[in-house]
Amino acid sequence: MFTTSTLSGDKPAQYAQLAEQAAALVYGERDRIANAANLSALVFNALPDLNWVGFYFFDGTELVVGPFQGLPACIRIPLDKGVCGKAATTRTTQRIDDVHAFPGHIACDSASMSELVVPLVKDGALVGVFDIDSPVPARFSVEDQAGLETIARLFLESMA
């Protein structure tokens, strides 16, 4: 059964609690849209200083916006553009302290100052990316990266 509670303790403890909530939220559900929607809402409401949390799915050519929380977003992102495109093509998490200094940054929301994008890869195939934006410069730490990579892994494990 899913329950949500306020996160407490240091960052690793908070991310452990968030991972427990995320695991309970996706437990038994295999639909990627349903799980992406709920995980976006969970993270957006649980963590401070975020202005966008969501998923982009790879359609075989480019990234297409999926479920998210925040202002309306760019609908399609070419793989050679922006932080999301770089995460997708390199298949490595991108933790960017200043998005305006990132070559090729796509400004979907001008309030975004920092960004963390986790590539979603299952069985060697690109599924998409998990994208988190903040209006605070250098918002994301190594601990945030590890915690959000865990949420992304739980999402991938939930897929049929």
HELIX and SHEET records of a PDB file:
HELIX    1   1 LYS A   11  VAL A   26  1                                  16    
HELIX    2   2 ARG A   32  ALA A   46  1                                  15    
HELIX    3   3 GLY A   82  THR A   90  1                                   9    
HELIX    4   4 VAL A   99  ALA A  101  5                                   3    
HELIX    5   5 VAL A  142  SER A  158  1                                  17    
SHEET    1   A 6 ARG A  76  PRO A  78  0                                        
SHEET    2   A 6 GLU A  62  GLY A  70 -1                                        
SHEET    3   A 6 TRP A  52  PHE A  58 -1                                        
SHEET    4   A 6 ALA A 125  SER A 134 -1                                        
SHEET    5   A 6 SER A 114  LYS A 122 -1                                        
SHEET    6   A 6 GLN A  94  ILE A  96 -1                                        
END                                                                             
